[in-house]
């Protein structure tokens, strides 16, 4: 163990007995062991049952329930009907709005017959952030107390608005609900669901237990309406969760995580779909990594620990990519100098134990045991998505101009 920390000693670096392999091995191990240690600590904090700390509210606040939909109108119609049929909150205390993008005419006609407010963005091709901004322009800051944002396929538990209302009455201005996967139909979908549940336990449940803000996930989110009305026009980029996290943490606004407010969604069921989803995610991941590198030193100097932790999280590789990198390093070092490889297999064991601690209870965990064989597929897909993104042809100004004209 003392050899690992010896890299912090300047004399170690000038020692002629050290070769390039040992130096590279030590640097790689340090870079990958930091995120593993962080995940391990979070997994420890995630253990134990969740207890709702918020007592019943004395008033019923006014909610705007916003569904964002891209193309699939049938999906959002089903979600809205499910919400109206099951929600236990007083009906006169909430309204439903739909950001309708690229919907077929028949789906728009169906929505017009439902008790919802429809907003069609002025761009046929637009991001989720832009669609939400278009909706917020239709309302004044004082019309509602909270806004709840859903994707088109989301179905939430019947007491969701009541629980949001209790937390808001107690002072919560930003809340992330517990999003779970509904379609556990294939091994890939089960592994996707397991990965999301691990993220819920580590980056949401554990974070709030440690006193930090919960990570956002892009849907099943509730915000103070006047606050969100002020923030929404300033959001940039295509990733709603990262844009909101930045805006909230810059204003030192805490985000709560409510595990019992379960919201069901659908996940990719095939490796090809997962890879395409990963490539889309990487577009925002690389830009947020550069942003975090620029902002993290200043944030640490200011003592903004909640914001600094978020920036550090953006610098970390994804869970599947982290496993792939550790395995590749372990194999490579074993082939080059097996005496240096033991710590890599120890690190691999620690990351496996970490994910086992963060595994969810219930149906997802049961099905995960029968789907573990598909894990190498997702690990490979995660690694391949980075390679694909790296060699992907960059758009020329002419290509961008053509794309913009098509989107108008």
Beta strands, then each sheet from edge to edge (+ up, - down):
strand 1: 63-70
strand 2: 94-101
strand 3: 117-119
strand 4: 146-151
strand 5: 155-156
strand 6: 174-181
strand 7: 221-224
strand 8: 256-265
sheet 1: 3+ 2+ 1+ 4+ 7- 6+ 8+ 5-
end
